[in-house]
Amino acid sequence: MKAYFFFIFTLVTLTNCAQLPLTIERADSGHIRGEDAANPNSRGISLNKWIKDEIGKSLSINNDNLINNKEKLWKASLAKLSFMPVLEANKEDYFILTDWFSIEKDINSRIKIDVYIVGDDLTADSLDIRIFIQELKNNNWIKSSSDNDVLIKIQNSIIDYAASI
């Protein structure tokens, strides 16, 4: 009798194990941190696919599932900054921190952008964007001034995209 129960238990366990997924995806917590944020391909998901899925969800909303402006600004910010490595993105607290990014044509300068959504309107007042630029001089990264026009272009791009969601 014990052998019979052991056989049934083993059979059920093996059957259930066969149905486990082969890839593990990120939890839909909205909070991505550290190495996972910098490497969106870890755990079987790409950042571009995740952004498209999230934006797709917001485009297919109905009256029962209205998206608020803060969430629109967060999603738009994440989409617009997707070319940069993301250090941390927090959907609950509405901020995105990027890591340093350099383009191949100018490896002696780098940029880092942090976006904080601080308001509920689709206006520049709802965004607190901080741009950090550094230049490599004598093997040391030196703080450089950021152009206010770049800040305004980023703000407008995010707001325009959020309005279209």
trRosetta pair geometry for C-beta under 8 A, 3 or more apart (Angstrom, degrees):
i j d omega theta_ij theta_ji phi_ij phi_ji
1 4 5.5 -49 -153 29 35 116
1 5 6.7 30 152 -12 66 102
2 5 5.9 -55 -150 39 35 107
2 6 6.1 36 152 -19 67 108
3 6 5.5 -54 -144 39 32 114
3 7 6.2 37 154 -23 65 105
4 7 5.7 -53 -150 34 28 113
4 8 6.5 25 153 -16 63 105
5 8 5.7 -53 -145 38 33 110
5 9 6.1 35 155 -20 67 107
6 9 5.7 -54 -144 38 29 113
6 10 6.2 29 157 -18 64 108
7 10 5.9 -56 -147 38 27 110
7 11 6.2 28 155 -20 63 109
8 11 5.7 -56 -146 37 29 113
8 12 6.3 27 157 -17 65 107
9 12 6.0 -57 -147 38 27 108
9 13 6.2 26 156 -18 63 110
10 13 5.7 -56 -145 38 29 112
10 14 6.2 25 160 -15 65 109
11 14 6.1 -57 -145 40 26 107
11 15 6.2 27 156 -20 62 110
12 15 5.7 -57 -146 37 29 113
12 16 6.3 24 158 -15 64 108
13 16 6.0 -60 -148 39 28 106
13 17 6.2 27 155 -20 64 109
14 17 5.6 -54 -142 37 32 112
14 18 6.5 39 156 -28 63 102
15 18 5.9 -52 -156 24 30 114
15 19 7.4 20 151 -14 59 105
16 19 6.0 -63 -161 33 38 109
16 20 7.7 58 144 -43 64 88
17 20 5.8 -27 -163 -8 47 117
21 24 7.0 133 96 -81 115 49
23 43 7.6 115 173 173 87 49
23 44 3.6 120 175 -110 122 160
24 43 5.2 -69 97 -154 87 87
24 44 6.0 142 62 15 42 126
25 43 6.1 113 -135 144 24 99
25 44 5.4 -86 -82 84 66 108
25 45 5.0 78 -141 -46 90 120
26 29 7.9 -103 157 21 93 86
26 32 7.0 -4 -160 -101 152 100
26 36 7.0 123 -103 180 121 130
26 43 5.5 103 -57 102 71 141
26 45 5.6 -88 5 34 99 144
26 50 7.5 7 45 -104 131 139
29 91 7.7 167 127 38 52 118
30 89 7.8 -108 171 122 60 90
30 90 7.1 65 132 -169 88 39
30 91 2.7 -78 179 36 122 134
30 92 6.0 123 96 -32 130 75
31 89 7.4 -175 -139 92 34 60
31 90 5.2 19 -116 -121 83 70
31 91 6.5 -112 -57 23 58 83
31 92 6.6 -20 -63 8 106 106
32 36 5.7 -129 -165 109 86 104
32 37 4.3 126 133 -88 100 89
32 86 6.8 44 97 116 127 127
32 88 6.9 176 89 -147 65 44
32 89 4.9 17 47 49 103 95
33 36 6.4 44 64 50 49 107
33 37 5.8 -30 -149 -24 3 119
33 88 5.3 17 -117 -117 64 92
34 37 6.1 119 54 18 26 99
34 38 7.2 -61 147 2 38 102
34 87 7.6 11 -95 -174 23 64
34 88 7.4 33 -33 -80 43 87
35 38 5.6 -59 -145 43 35 108
35 39 5.9 -6 166 18 72 111
35 42 7.1 48 131 -11 91 164
36 39 6.5 -74 -133 60 23 80
36 40 7.8 67 167 -99 58 39
36 42 5.5 -113 -122 72 66 131
36 43 6.9 8 -133 4 108 126
37 40 7.5 4 -164 -73 29 73
37 85 7.7 99 127 168 79 76
37 86 4.6 -102 172 106 99 90
37 87 5.7 60 104 163 135 13
37 88 5.6 -122 -45 -85 174 34
37 89 6.2 159 -131 6 121 89
38 85 4.9 24 -139 -178 76 116
38 86 6.8 -152 -82 68 42 52
38 87 6.5 22 -66 -101 92 48
38 99 6.0 31 -106 -16 106 148
39 42 4.5 66 110 -21 109 109
40 45 6.8 -81 168 104 79 76
40 46 5.6 66 122 -162 110 41
40 47 3.2 -64 -138 -41 170 95
40 48 7.8 118 115 -4 151 59
40 50 6.9 -128 -166 13 120 130
40 86 7.5 61 -60 35 107 113
41 44 7.9 30 180 -86 56 10
41 45 7.4 -164 -131 77 32 36
41 46 5.7 7 -92 -97 73 70
41 47 7.9 -67 -46 -13 58 79
45 49 6.2 -129 -169 75 76 119
45 50 5.6 69 158 -59 119 108
46 49 4.4 88 63 8 91 104
46 50 6.8 -159 91 -8 46 86
47 50 5.5 -56 -146 38 33 113
47 51 6.2 34 155 -20 68 104
47 82 6.1 170 130 -149 119 98
47 86 7.2 152 -126 11 145 127
48 51 5.8 -52 -146 35 31 109
48 52 6.3 29 156 -16 64 107
48 82 6.5 98 -89 176 70 140
49 52 5.7 -56 -146 40 31 110
49 53 6.2 32 154 -20 65 107
50 53 5.7 -55 -148 37 29 112
50 54 6.2 26 155 -17 64 108
51 54 5.8 -57 -146 39 29 109
51 55 6.0 22 158 -13 67 109
51 75 7.6 137 -151 -165 78 81
51 78 6.0 -165 -112 122 107 106
51 79 5.1 135 -172 -96 130 78
51 82 5.8 -44 -42 -92 163 139
52 55 5.9 -57 -139 43 28 105
52 56 5.8 35 156 -25 64 110
53 56 5.5 -54 -144 36 26 115
53 57 6.5 33 154 -24 61 100
54 57 5.7 -48 -154 27 31 113
54 58 6.8 23 151 -13 62 104
54 75 5.7 -158 130 -128 117 115
54 78 7.8 2 79 84 150 143
55 58 5.7 -57 -152 38 37 108
55 59 6.3 35 150 -20 68 106
55 75 5.9 147 -86 169 77 126
55 79 6.4 52 -63 -75 135 137
55 165 6.4 -108 -148 -122 85 108
56 59 5.7 -56 -144 36 32 109
56 60 6.4 12 162 -4 66 111
57 60 6.4 -73 -148 46 26 96
57 61 7.5 58 149 -63 59 81
58 61 5.9 -13 -163 -34 41 114
58 67 4.9 23 -139 -56 100 163
58 71 7.4 -177 -104 128 131 111
58 72 7.0 145 -171 -100 150 75
58 75 6.3 -175 -14 48 156 176
58 165 5.0 -2 122 176 132 111
59 165 6.6 -104 -72 -159 75 62
61 65 4.9 -135 -149 94 88 95
61 66 6.3 103 162 -106 137 32
61 67 5.7 -126 -69 -18 160 99
62 65 5.8 61 49 32 68 92
63 66 6.8 -2 -156 -53 37 97
67 71 5.1 -115 -175 84 93 128
67 72 5.8 110 129 -58 116 89
67 165 7.0 -72 89 128 149 115
68 71 5.1 94 60 10 75 102
68 72 7.1 -135 103 -5 40 90
68 120 7.0 -58 172 -146 109 94
69 72 5.3 -52 -146 36 38 115
69 73 6.2 37 155 -19 69 103
69 120 5.2 100 60 179 122 58
69 121 6.2 -8 141 -117 163 12
69 122 5.5 -123 -150 -51 118 79
69 126 7.1 -65 135 -157 119 166
69 162 7.2 68 -161 161 70 127
70 73 5.8 -55 -149 37 31 109
70 74 6.3 32 152 -20 65 106
70 94 5.2 -62 177 -103 110 149
70 117 5.1 129 -151 137 81 137
70 119 7.8 -168 -87 97 90 32
70 120 5.9 -48 -44 -111 95 60
70 126 7.6 -138 -96 -177 68 123
71 74 5.5 -50 -145 35 34 113
71 75 6.3 31 157 -15 66 106
71 91 7.5 36 -125 -166 84 94
71 94 7.8 -103 -81 -100 44 107
72 75 6.0 -57 -146 40 28 107
72 76 6.1 26 156 -17 64 111
72 122 7.0 -33 95 -91 132 108
72 162 4.1 102 140 -164 99 93
72 163 7.7 91 156 -61 138 27
72 165 4.8 180 -139 63 98 135
73 76 5.7 -56 -141 41 29 111
73 77 6.1 34 156 -23 64 107
73 94 7.4 43 84 -162 105 117
73 117 4.6 134 100 -117 127 128
73 122 6.9 -172 -69 -112 102 68
73 126 6.1 -129 -83 124 164 123
73 127 6.6 -152 -169 -78 132 96
73 158 6.5 54 -153 157 75 110
73 159 7.5 -4 -113 -97 94 56
73 162 4.8 6 -85 -108 52 153
74 77 5.8 -55 -147 35 27 112
74 78 6.4 26 155 -17 63 107
74 91 6.1 114 151 -128 152 66
74 94 5.1 -109 -77 -135 121 78
74 96 7.2 144 -152 -35 74 109
74 117 5.5 -80 -65 -15 81 148
75 78 5.7 -54 -147 37 31 111
75 79 6.3 30 154 -18 65 107
75 162 7.3 128 66 -110 84 80
75 165 6.3 100 85 -108 130 162
76 79 5.7 -55 -146 38 31 111
76 80 6.1 25 157 -15 66 110
76 158 4.8 120 123 -162 112 68
76 159 7.6 129 121 -65 157 14
76 161 4.0 149 -145 97 111 106
76 162 3.8 -92 -16 -64 153 78
76 165 6.5 -124 -62 -27 100 130
77 80 5.9 -59 -142 41 28 106
77 81 6.0 6 163 0 65 115
77 96 5.3 179 127 17 120 141
77 115 4.5 -165 -161 115 141 162
77 117 7.2 -140 -13 -56 146 106
77 127 7.7 162 -82 -125 124 117
77 158 5.2 24 -82 -134 68 127
78 81 6.2 -67 -138 50 24 97
78 82 6.6 56 153 -66 60 86
78 86 7.5 17 -139 -98 84 144
78 89 6.0 64 -106 -142 115 141
78 96 5.8 -173 -82 -94 73 148
79 82 5.7 -23 -157 -25 31 120
79 161 6.3 -148 78 158 129 150
80 154 7.1 134 141 -155 138 76
80 157 5.4 126 -132 125 142 115
80 158 5.4 -103 11 -84 156 77
80 161 6.2 -179 -56 19 111 157
81 84 5.2 -49 -180 38 82 112
81 86 7.0 101 119 -85 112 95
81 96 6.1 149 54 133 152 142
81 98 5.7 -129 179 -67 128 128
81 113 6.2 -143 -119 81 125 128
81 115 7.0 -148 -33 -7 147 132
82 86 8.0 -25 -118 -43 46 115
83 101 7.7 95 118 -165 81 155
84 98 4.3 9 126 -153 132 139
84 99 7.2 179 162 51 93 64
84 101 4.4 -90 -131 -51 93 154
84 111 7.9 -87 -111 93 134 96
84 113 6.7 127 38 33 173 107
85 98 6.4 117 78 -167 53 81
85 99 4.2 -30 92 45 110 115
85 101 6.3 170 18 -81 83 98
86 89 5.3 -10 177 -36 135 111
86 96 6.5 -62 -138 -166 108 97
86 97 7.4 103 -167 79 66 51
86 98 5.8 -62 -108 -109 46 64
86 99 7.2 62 121 -4 3 87
87 97 4.6 -57 67 108 109 96
87 98 6.0 111 0 -177 92 13
87 99 4.5 125 -61 -58 99 81
88 95 7.6 18 109 105 99 96
88 96 7.4 -178 95 -149 57 39
88 97 4.6 22 50 44 89 110
89 95 7.6 -157 -142 100 42 51
89 96 4.8 8 -113 -115 83 82
89 97 7.5 -149 -67 30 50 62
90 93 4.4 3 121 45 128 97
90 94 7.1 -52 97 4 82 16
90 95 5.4 16 49 52 102 79
90 96 7.7 -161 25 -74 61 46
91 94 7.1 26 -165 -78 29 50
94 116 7.0 82 114 -166 83 54
94 117 3.8 -80 161 54 122 110
94 118 7.9 179 104 -60 126 36
95 114 7.2 2 -176 -178 104 89
95 115 6.5 172 -153 92 59 58
95 116 4.7 -9 -108 -106 102 68
95 117 6.9 -148 -75 15 52 72
96 114 7.1 178 91 -153 56 48
96 115 4.7 10 52 52 97 102
97 114 4.9 -1 -113 -116 71 92
98 101 6.6 -33 153 -21 125 118
98 112 5.7 -174 87 -156 91 64
98 113 5.0 33 27 55 130 72
98 114 6.9 -142 21 -73 73 50
99 112 6.8 -69 162 -119 19 101
100 110 4.6 29 -177 156 104 135
100 111 7.3 142 -151 70 60 27
100 112 5.1 -47 -90 -67 57 103
100 134 7.5 -32 -132 34 123 123
101 110 6.2 152 70 -161 32 86
101 111 5.6 -35 63 65 88 78
101 112 7.0 140 11 -83 79 52
102 106 6.8 -131 -169 95 90 68
102 107 5.3 74 152 -130 140 51
102 109 6.7 148 -125 86 96 46
102 110 4.3 -58 -68 -96 91 87
102 111 7.7 138 -83 14 48 69
103 106 5.6 41 66 41 93 83
103 107 7.8 -118 82 -69 44 53
104 107 6.8 -3 -149 -59 33 95
106 109 5.1 -15 144 38 114 100
107 136 7.6 -15 125 15 67 145
108 135 6.3 23 145 -163 87 71
108 136 4.3 -116 -153 46 69 106
109 133 6.6 0 -175 -174 106 94
109 134 6.8 170 -151 88 60 48
109 135 5.1 -22 -99 -103 86 65
109 136 7.0 -129 -66 3 39 81
109 144 7.0 -30 -135 16 109 156
110 133 7.4 168 86 -151 43 53
110 134 5.4 -9 58 58 88 93
110 136 7.9 65 -6 -39 98 96
110 141 7.2 -37 38 -134 118 124
111 131 6.7 -25 -162 -167 103 91
111 132 6.9 145 -159 81 51 57
111 133 5.3 -16 -102 -101 78 74
111 134 8.0 -177 -79 21 35 68
112 131 7.6 149 80 -159 52 44
112 132 4.3 -10 59 59 99 109
113 129 6.7 -15 -168 -168 97 95
113 130 7.2 155 -156 81 48 54
113 131 5.5 -11 -106 -105 80 70
113 132 7.6 -161 -73 24 36 73
113 154 7.0 -152 -145 -147 144 160
114 129 7.2 159 84 -155 53 46
114 130 4.5 -3 57 56 101 103
114 132 7.8 42 -4 -8 98 106
115 127 6.5 -37 -157 -158 93 99
115 128 7.4 137 -162 77 44 56
115 129 5.3 -8 -107 -105 74 78
115 130 7.9 -159 -71 24 34 68
115 158 7.4 166 -138 -105 145 161
116 127 7.4 132 74 -163 53 49
116 128 4.1 -18 65 64 104 107
116 129 7.7 -163 28 -71 66 37
116 130 7.8 35 0 -5 102 101
117 126 6.2 3 -160 155 74 90
117 127 6.4 -30 -108 -101 57 61
117 128 7.8 -156 -73 22 12 79
118 125 8.0 -97 80 148 102 60
118 126 6.2 -175 63 -165 63 44
118 127 7.2 151 22 -104 87 9
118 128 5.0 55 -16 -16 129 111
119 123 7.1 -38 94 58 142 91
119 125 5.5 29 -3 115 162 83
119 126 3.1 -110 64 -109 102 75
119 127 7.7 -73 32 -24 99 41
120 126 6.6 -141 28 -118 17 126
121 125 6.7 24 64 68 118 102
121 126 5.1 -164 63 -49 66 128
122 126 6.9 -54 -100 30 15 148
122 159 5.5 122 173 -155 82 87
122 162 5.5 -170 -129 102 108 120
122 163 5.3 109 175 -75 154 88
123 126 5.4 108 60 -2 67 99
123 159 6.8 46 -116 -127 16 136
124 127 5.9 -69 -157 42 44 103
124 152 7.9 -17 -117 -129 139 67
124 155 4.9 37 -119 174 95 139
124 156 7.8 -19 -79 -66 105 61
124 159 6.8 -58 -65 -52 61 145
127 155 5.6 172 76 -127 146 91
127 158 6.4 108 -97 88 154 143
127 159 7.4 -109 -18 -61 137 96
129 151 5.9 160 93 -150 122 88
129 154 5.8 165 -174 102 162 127
129 155 6.1 -138 4 -72 144 87
129 158 8.0 171 -72 6 134 151
131 146 4.3 137 99 -148 115 161
131 150 6.3 114 -133 105 173 119
131 151 5.8 -129 -5 -82 132 90
131 154 7.5 152 -69 11 123 155
132 143 7.5 -69 -163 -131 86 90
132 146 7.2 -86 -100 -53 13 130
133 143 7.5 93 80 -164 58 55
133 144 4.4 -66 109 72 101 101
133 145 7.2 -11 60 87 122 19
133 146 5.0 145 -1 -83 117 83
134 141 4.2 24 162 -180 138 101
134 142 6.3 147 -160 68 81 33
134 143 5.9 -48 -103 -97 78 37
134 144 5.9 154 -118 5 20 93
135 141 7.4 148 71 -153 29 57
135 142 5.4 -29 64 63 82 92
135 144 4.7 83 -17 -54 101 129
136 139 7.2 6 -175 -112 95 20
136 140 7.3 152 -151 73 57 30
136 141 5.9 -33 -93 -94 64 62
136 142 7.7 149 -105 15 14 81
137 140 6.2 -34 73 64 66 81
137 142 5.1 -12 29 2 115 130
146 150 6.2 -100 176 58 93 128
146 151 6.8 86 133 -45 120 104
147 150 4.5 92 75 -4 95 103
147 151 7.4 -166 99 -4 56 82
148 151 5.4 -50 -155 35 44 117
148 152 6.4 44 149 -19 71 104
149 152 5.7 -54 -147 38 34 111
149 153 6.3 37 153 -21 66 105
150 153 5.7 -54 -148 36 31 112
150 154 6.4 30 154 -17 65 105
151 154 5.9 -57 -150 36 29 109
151 155 6.3 30 153 -19 64 107
152 155 5.6 -52 -145 37 32 114
152 156 6.2 28 158 -16 65 108
153 156 6.0 -56 -144 40 28 107
153 157 6.2 31 156 -22 63 109
154 157 5.7 -56 -146 36 28 113
154 158 6.4 26 157 -17 64 107
155 158 6.0 -62 -152 38 27 107
155 159 6.2 20 157 -14 66 112
156 159 5.8 -57 -141 41 30 109
156 160 6.0 30 160 -19 67 109
157 160 6.0 -55 -143 37 25 109
157 161 6.3 20 159 -14 61 110
158 161 6.0 -61 -147 40 27 107
158 162 6.1 27 156 -21 65 109
159 162 5.7 -53 -143 37 29 112
159 163 6.4 32 156 -22 63 106
160 163 5.8 -55 -151 33 29 113
160 164 6.8 23 152 -17 62 107
161 164 5.8 -60 -154 35 35 109
161 165 7.0 46 148 -35 65 96
162 165 5.8 -43 -156 12 38 116
